[in-house]
C-alpha cells in the first residue's frame, strides 16, 4: 500500500515530541500522545484535500484504503457533506434545483416551512432514520390534519429532497427508501351532464359567464387558461387554440399572465366549430383591447380588468343557485369535458393530452370510474354486433352518472354535442 504513505505528511517533531522511528512520511498529528493521534489525508474526486483524525495508524491507514476504494467504485461520499442541516439543504440546494415557476416555488417553500422545518429543520441530514421518515409521514395527517391528496403531495416534495441528496452524494441512502408514500386519495368526480350544463348556460345572467361556461365545457380549459386566453392564441381557420400561459394572481403584484406549471400543460388544443363560432361571436360583440396591459384578452370585466378566479367562482355559484342546481365548482366543467371524451370512446392518452395532464396515470387515476363505465358499454357494443339474426342483444342499463350519459341517455347525443 505504497499510495498510503504518499498521503501522510511528515511534521517536524517539537522539542518534547519523539521522532517517529521507522515510519518515514507517517507521523503523528498535533494530537500526538492523546486521543486521535493519526491524521489521514487524501484527495476527493474533485482533487480537494480531505483530512480525518484516528486513534491508531492502522485506523488511519484503513480509512485511506476505504476512501480510495469508494472513489474507484463511484460511491464516494464527502464525510462532511452529511453535516448540513435539513433546513439548509432544503432551502439552499433542493428548492433552487427544482424546474418550477415562481408561484410553484412559493407553494413548495410553504410546504417545507410548515411541515418539514418544524420537525427536522436543525437536524443533520445524515441523521434522519427510516423509522423517523415513516413517523413524519404519519404526522401530516395526525398532527397537521392534511387530507385528500395533500399528504401525498407534501411527502413527495420531501422524498424528492432526500433523493436529490443521494444523487448529490450528501447521504448514501434516503431514509424514505423502503417507506411507502402516503396513499394518494382522489375523490370520485361526478361531473355535470350535458343537460345540467345547458341549464347553467341558460341561467347565466351575463353574456361573459354564459360564454365562459360553454367554452369550458367544450374545451376543458382550466380557469386560469380560459381567463388568460388572448385573441392571438386562437386559430379560427384551423380550429385550434394554443395553450401556453394562464392568468394568475400574486399578492403585491396583482393579476398577470404567467407560464404554465408544466410542459405538459402547453398544448395545441383542437376545438369544434361550435367553440370557434362562440368565440367569434363574443369577440365581435366585445372586441378585446388593441393595446395596453390587457391587449387581446378576450374575457375581461366591464372596467377592463382581468377576470379574477374568486369572481368567476362567485358568479358560477350564483348561476347554480339561480338554475336550482346542486352546488358546483368551476373545475367540474373541466371534468364534464373529460367525461364526454371518455364516453365518446377516446383513449386515455388522447384525454391526457387534451387536458394537459403531466402523465396518463393522472388521467386514469382521476377518471378511473368513468373509464370503467365506458368499458361496460363496449361489452354492449360487442353483444349487439355479434347477436344472431332476429335476436335482440341484452343491454344492461349503463350508469347515468356525471357527464358520461347525456340527457337523452344515448352515445350519439354525446358525440353530437362534442362536434358542435
C-alpha positions as CSV (number, residue, x, y, z in Angstrom):
1,X,0.0,0.0,0.0
2,X,2.6,2.5,-1.1
3,X,-0.1,5.1,-2.0
4,X,-1.0,5.3,1.7
5,X,2.4,6.6,2.6
6,X,2.2,9.2,-0.1
7,X,-0.9,10.7,1.6
8,X,0.7,11.2,5.0
9,X,2.5,14.5,5.6
10,X,5.6,14.5,7.8
11,X,5.5,17.0,10.6
12,X,8.7,18.2,12.2
13,X,8.6,17.0,15.8
14,X,8.5,19.6,18.5
15,X,11.1,19.8,21.3
16,X,9.1,17.5,23.5
17,X,7.9,15.1,20.8
18,X,9.7,11.9,20.0
19,X,10.9,11.0,16.5
20,X,8.6,8.6,14.7
21,X,11.3,6.0,14.2
22,X,10.9,3.9,11.1
23,X,7.6,5.5,9.9
24,X,9.0,7.7,7.2
25,X,6.3,10.0,5.9
26,X,3.9,8.7,8.5
27,X,3.9,10.9,11.6
28,X,1.6,11.7,14.5
29,X,-0.8,14.6,14.2
30,X,-0.8,17.6,16.6
31,X,-2.8,15.5,18.9
32,X,0.1,13.1,19.4
33,X,0.1,11.4,22.8
34,X,-3.6,11.9,23.5
35,X,-6.8,10.9,21.8
36,X,-6.8,10.7,18.0
37,X,-3.1,10.9,17.1
38,X,-3.1,10.0,13.4
39,X,-4.3,12.1,10.6
40,X,-5.4,10.6,7.3
41,X,-5.1,12.8,4.2
42,X,-6.5,12.0,0.8
43,X,-7.9,13.9,-2.2
44,X,-11.6,13.7,-3.0
45,X,-12.8,13.1,-6.6
46,X,-12.5,16.8,-7.3
47,X,-8.9,17.0,-6.2
48,X,-9.6,18.7,-2.9
49,X,-7.8,17.5,0.2
50,X,-9.8,15.8,2.9
51,X,-8.5,15.0,6.3
52,X,-9.7,13.0,9.3
53,X,-8.2,12.0,12.7
54,X,-7.9,8.5,14.1
55,X,-6.6,6.9,17.2
56,X,-4.2,4.5,15.6
57,X,-2.1,4.3,12.5
58,X,-4.0,1.2,11.4
59,X,-7.3,3.0,11.6
60,X,-6.0,5.9,9.6
61,X,-4.5,3.6,7.1
62,X,-7.8,1.7,6.8
63,X,-9.7,5.0,6.3
64,X,-7.5,5.9,3.3
65,X,-8.0,2.4,1.8
66,X,-11.8,2.8,2.3
67,X,-11.9,6.2,0.7
68,X,-9.7,5.2,-2.3
69,X,-11.9,2.2,-2.9
70,X,-15.1,4.2,-2.7
71,X,-13.7,6.7,-5.3
72,X,-12.8,3.9,-7.7
73,X,-16.3,2.4,-7.3
74,X,-18.0,5.7,-7.7
75,X,-19.6,5.5,-4.3
76,X,-17.5,8.1,-2.5
77,X,-19.3,10.4,-0.1
78,X,-17.9,13.5,1.5
79,X,-17.9,12.7,5.2
80,X,-18.6,16.4,6.0
81,X,-21.4,16.8,3.5
82,X,-24.0,15.0,5.6
83,X,-23.4,17.5,8.4
84,X,-25.6,20.1,6.5
85,X,-28.9,20.6,8.2
86,X,-32.2,19.6,6.7
87,X,-33.3,23.2,6.5
88,X,-30.2,24.5,4.8
89,X,-30.2,21.7,2.2
90,X,-33.9,22.1,1.5
91,X,-33.8,25.8,1.0
92,X,-30.3,26.3,-0.4
93,X,-29.9,23.3,-2.6
94,X,-33.1,21.4,-3.3
95,X,-35.5,24.3,-3.8
96,X,-33.3,26.2,-6.3
97,X,-32.8,22.9,-8.2
98,X,-36.5,22.5,-9.0
99,X,-37.5,23.4,-12.5
100,X,-40.6,25.4,-11.4
101,X,-42.0,28.9,-11.8
102,X,-42.4,31.5,-9.2
103,X,-45.8,30.5,-7.9
104,X,-44.8,26.9,-7.5
105,X,-41.6,28.0,-5.7
106,X,-43.8,29.7,-3.1
107,X,-46.0,26.6,-2.9
108,X,-43.0,24.3,-2.3
109,X,-41.4,26.7,0.1
110,X,-44.7,27.0,2.1
111,X,-44.9,23.2,2.5
112,X,-41.2,23.0,3.6
113,X,-41.7,25.8,6.1
114,X,-44.9,24.5,7.6
115,X,-44.4,20.7,7.7
116,X,-40.6,19.9,7.5
117,X,-38.6,22.6,9.1
118,X,-40.6,22.5,12.4
119,X,-39.8,18.8,12.7
120,X,-36.3,18.3,11.3
121,X,-35.0,21.7,10.4
122,X,-31.9,21.9,12.6
123,X,-31.1,18.2,12.3
124,X,-28.1,17.0,10.2
125,X,-29.5,15.5,7.0
126,X,-27.5,12.3,7.6
127,X,-29.1,11.8,11.0
128,X,-32.7,11.1,9.8
129,X,-33.6,7.4,10.2
130,X,-36.1,5.4,8.2
131,X,-38.3,4.9,11.3
132,X,-38.4,8.7,11.7
133,X,-39.3,9.2,8.0
134,X,-42.3,6.9,8.3
135,X,-43.4,8.6,11.5
136,X,-43.1,12.0,9.9
137,X,-45.4,11.0,7.1
138,X,-48.0,10.0,9.7
139,X,-47.7,13.4,11.3
140,X,-49.0,15.0,8.1
141,X,-52.4,13.6,8.9
142,X,-52.4,13.1,12.7
143,X,-50.7,16.4,13.6
144,X,-51.2,18.7,10.7
145,X,-54.6,17.4,9.7
146,X,-53.9,17.2,6.0
147,X,-56.3,15.1,3.9
148,X,-57.1,14.1,0.4
149,X,-54.1,14.4,-1.9
150,X,-52.2,16.8,0.3
151,X,-50.3,14.3,2.5
152,X,-49.0,12.6,-0.7
153,X,-48.1,15.9,-2.3
154,X,-46.1,17.2,0.7
155,X,-44.4,13.8,1.2
156,X,-43.5,13.8,-2.5
157,X,-41.6,17.1,-2.0
158,X,-39.6,15.9,1.0
159,X,-38.9,12.5,-0.5
160,X,-37.6,14.2,-3.6
161,X,-35.3,16.3,-1.5
162,X,-33.7,13.3,0.1
163,X,-33.5,11.6,-3.2
164,X,-31.5,14.6,-4.5
165,X,-29.2,14.4,-1.5
166,X,-28.4,10.8,-2.5
167,X,-27.7,11.9,-6.1
168,X,-25.5,14.8,-4.8
169,X,-23.7,12.2,-2.6
170,X,-24.5,14.0,0.5
171,X,-26.0,10.9,2.0
172,X,-25.6,7.3,0.9
173,X,-29.3,6.3,1.0
174,X,-32.6,8.1,1.6
175,X,-34.3,7.4,4.8
176,X,-37.5,7.1,2.8
177,X,-36.2,4.1,0.9
178,X,-38.5,1.2,1.7
179,X,-41.0,3.5,3.3
180,X,-44.3,3.7,1.4
181,X,-45.6,7.2,0.5
182,X,-49.0,8.2,1.8
183,X,-51.8,6.9,-0.3
184,X,-52.8,9.3,-3.0
185,X,-56.5,9.8,-2.3
186,X,-58.5,11.0,-5.3
187,X,-62.1,11.9,-4.7
188,X,-64.5,10.4,-7.2
189,X,-65.6,13.0,-9.7
190,X,-69.3,13.3,-10.6
191,X,-69.3,16.0,-13.3
192,X,-72.5,17.6,-14.6
193,X,-74.1,16.1,-17.7
194,X,-75.0,17.9,-20.8
195,X,-78.5,18.8,-19.6
196,X,-77.1,20.3,-16.4
197,X,-74.5,22.4,-18.3
198,X,-77.2,23.7,-20.6
199,X,-79.3,24.8,-17.5
200,X,-76.2,26.7,-16.3
201,X,-75.8,28.4,-19.6
202,X,-79.5,29.4,-19.7
203,X,-79.3,30.7,-16.1
204,X,-76.2,32.8,-16.7
205,X,-77.1,36.4,-16.2
206,X,-74.3,37.9,-18.3
207,X,-73.0,37.0,-21.7
208,X,-69.5,36.7,-20.4
209,X,-70.5,34.0,-17.9
210,X,-72.6,32.1,-20.4
211,X,-69.8,32.0,-23.0
212,X,-67.1,31.1,-20.5
213,X,-69.3,28.2,-19.1
214,X,-69.9,26.8,-22.6
215,X,-66.4,27.2,-23.8
216,X,-65.0,25.4,-20.7
217,X,-67.5,22.6,-21.1
218,X,-66.4,22.2,-24.8
219,X,-62.6,22.6,-24.2
220,X,-61.8,21.5,-20.7
221,X,-59.6,24.6,-20.2
222,X,-58.5,25.4,-16.6
223,X,-59.9,28.6,-15.1
224,X,-56.5,30.4,-15.4
225,X,-56.1,29.2,-19.0
226,X,-59.5,30.5,-20.0
227,X,-59.2,33.8,-18.1
228,X,-55.8,34.3,-19.8
229,X,-56.9,33.5,-23.3
230,X,-55.9,36.1,-25.9
231,X,-57.1,36.5,-29.4
232,X,-53.7,35.7,-30.9
233,X,-53.8,32.2,-29.4
234,X,-56.9,31.2,-31.5
235,X,-56.6,29.9,-35.0
236,X,-60.1,30.3,-36.3
237,X,-59.3,28.7,-39.7
238,X,-57.6,25.5,-38.3
239,X,-59.9,25.5,-35.3
240,X,-57.2,25.2,-32.7
241,X,-56.3,27.1,-29.5
242,X,-52.7,27.4,-28.4
243,X,-52.5,27.0,-24.6
244,X,-49.2,28.2,-23.2
245,X,-50.0,30.6,-20.4
246,X,-52.6,31.4,-17.8
247,X,-53.9,34.3,-15.7
248,X,-52.6,34.2,-12.1
249,X,-52.8,36.4,-9.0
250,X,-50.0,37.2,-6.7
251,X,-50.2,39.3,-3.6
252,X,-48.5,42.6,-4.1
253,X,-48.4,42.1,-7.9
254,X,-52.0,41.6,-8.8
255,X,-53.2,39.6,-11.8
256,X,-50.8,38.9,-14.7
257,X,-50.2,36.3,-17.5
258,X,-47.7,33.7,-16.5
259,X,-46.2,30.4,-17.9
260,X,-48.0,27.2,-17.2
261,X,-46.6,25.0,-14.4
262,X,-45.6,22.1,-16.5
263,X,-44.5,21.5,-20.1
264,X,-47.4,19.0,-20.5
265,X,-49.8,21.9,-20.0
266,X,-48.5,23.6,-23.1
267,X,-50.6,22.2,-25.9
268,X,-52.4,22.9,-29.2
269,X,-56.0,22.1,-28.5
270,X,-58.3,21.1,-31.4
271,X,-61.8,22.5,-30.9
272,X,-65.1,22.1,-32.5
273,X,-66.8,24.5,-34.9
274,X,-69.2,25.4,-32.1
275,X,-66.3,26.7,-30.0
276,X,-64.9,28.8,-32.9
277,X,-68.3,30.2,-33.6
278,X,-68.9,31.1,-29.9
279,X,-65.6,32.8,-29.6
280,X,-66.0,34.7,-32.9
281,X,-69.5,35.9,-31.9
282,X,-68.3,37.0,-28.4
283,X,-65.2,38.8,-29.8
284,X,-67.4,40.6,-32.4
285,X,-69.8,41.8,-29.6
286,X,-67.0,42.6,-27.1
287,X,-63.8,43.5,-29.0
288,X,-60.6,42.9,-27.0
289,X,-58.4,45.9,-26.2
290,X,-55.9,46.7,-29.0
291,X,-53.2,47.8,-26.7
292,X,-52.1,48.2,-23.1
293,X,-51.6,45.6,-20.4
294,X,-54.8,43.6,-21.3
295,X,-54.2,43.7,-25.1
296,X,-56.0,40.9,-26.9
297,X,-57.5,39.5,-23.6
298,X,-60.9,38.0,-24.6
299,X,-62.7,37.8,-21.2
300,X,-62.5,41.0,-19.1
301,X,-64.7,42.8,-16.6
302,X,-66.7,45.9,-17.7
303,X,-63.9,48.2,-16.5
304,X,-61.3,46.3,-18.5
305,X,-59.7,44.4,-15.6
306,X,-58.9,40.7,-16.0
307,X,-61.5,38.2,-14.5
308,X,-60.3,37.0,-11.1
309,X,-60.7,33.4,-10.0
310,X,-62.7,34.3,-7.0
311,X,-65.0,36.5,-9.1
312,X,-65.6,33.6,-11.5
313,X,-66.3,31.2,-8.7
314,X,-68.8,33.6,-7.1
315,X,-70.6,34.1,-10.4
316,X,-70.7,30.3,-11.0
317,X,-72.2,29.6,-7.6
318,X,-74.8,32.3,-8.1
319,X,-75.7,30.8,-11.5
320,X,-76.1,27.3,-10.0
321,X,-78.5,28.7,-7.4
322,X,-80.5,30.5,-10.0
323,X,-80.7,27.4,-12.1
324,X,-81.8,25.4,-8.9
325,X,-78.9,23.1,-9.3
326,X,-76.7,21.5,-6.6
327,X,-73.6,23.4,-5.6
328,X,-70.8,23.0,-8.2
329,X,-67.3,24.2,-8.6
330,X,-65.9,25.7,-11.9
331,X,-63.4,22.9,-12.2
332,X,-66.3,20.4,-12.6
333,X,-66.9,21.8,-16.1
334,X,-63.4,20.5,-17.0
335,X,-64.4,17.1,-15.6
336,X,-67.5,17.3,-17.8
337,X,-65.3,17.8,-20.9
338,X,-63.2,14.8,-19.9
339,X,-66.2,12.6,-19.2
340,X,-67.7,13.4,-22.6
341,X,-64.5,12.4,-24.4
342,X,-64.3,9.2,-22.5
343,X,-68.0,8.4,-23.2
344,X,-67.2,9.1,-26.9
345,X,-64.6,6.4,-26.9
346,X,-61.4,8.4,-26.7
347,X,-58.4,6.5,-25.3
348,X,-56.7,7.7,-22.1
349,X,-53.7,9.1,-23.9
350,X,-55.8,11.4,-26.0
351,X,-57.7,12.5,-23.0
352,X,-54.5,13.2,-21.2
353,X,-53.2,15.4,-24.0
354,X,-56.4,17.3,-24.3
355,X,-56.5,18.1,-20.6
356,X,-52.7,18.9,-20.4
357,X,-52.1,16.3,-17.7
358,X,-48.4,15.6,-16.9
359,X,-48.8,11.8,-17.4
360,X,-51.6,9.4,-18.4
361,X,-51.6,7.9,-14.9
362,X,-53.0,11.2,-13.5
363,X,-55.9,10.9,-16.1
364,X,-56.6,7.3,-15.3
365,X,-56.5,8.0,-11.5
366,X,-58.9,10.9,-11.7
367,X,-61.4,9.4,-14.1
368,X,-61.0,5.7,-13.3
369,X,-64.6,5.0,-12.6
370,X,-65.7,6.9,-15.8
371,X,-63.4,4.7,-17.9
372,X,-64.8,1.7,-16.1
373,X,-68.4,2.8,-17.1
374,X,-67.2,3.2,-20.7
375,X,-65.7,-0.3,-20.7
376,X,-69.1,-1.7,-19.7
377,X,-70.6,0.0,-22.7
378,X,-68.1,-1.7,-25.0
379,X,-69.5,-5.0,-23.9
380,X,-72.9,-3.9,-25.1
381,X,-71.5,-2.9,-28.4
382,X,-69.9,-6.3,-28.9
383,X,-73.1,-8.1,-27.8
384,X,-75.1,-6.1,-30.3
385,X,-72.6,-6.7,-33.1
386,X,-72.5,-10.5,-32.6
387,X,-76.2,-11.0,-32.0
388,X,-77.7,-13.7,-34.1
389,X,-80.2,-12.6,-36.8
390,X,-83.5,-11.9,-35.3
391,X,-82.1,-11.7,-31.7
392,X,-82.0,-8.6,-29.6
393,X,-78.8,-8.3,-27.7
394,X,-79.4,-7.9,-24.0
395,X,-78.3,-4.5,-22.9
396,X,-77.6,-3.7,-19.3
397,X,-78.6,-0.3,-18.2
398,X,-75.5,1.9,-18.1
399,X,-74.8,4.0,-15.0
400,X,-76.1,7.5,-15.8
401,X,-73.7,9.4,-13.5
402,X,-71.8,12.5,-14.3
403,X,-71.3,13.5,-17.9
404,X,-71.0,10.0,-19.3
405,X,-74.6,9.8,-20.5
406,X,-76.3,13.0,-21.5
407,X,-80.0,13.8,-21.1
408,X,-81.1,11.5,-24.0
409,X,-79.2,8.6,-22.5
410,X,-77.5,7.7,-25.8
411,X,-74.0,7.9,-27.1
412,X,-75.0,9.6,-30.3
413,X,-76.1,12.7,-28.4
414,X,-72.7,12.9,-26.7
415,X,-70.9,12.8,-30.0
416,X,-73.2,15.4,-31.5
417,X,-72.6,17.7,-28.5
418,X,-68.9,17.4,-29.0
419,X,-69.0,18.0,-32.7
420,X,-71.0,21.2,-32.2
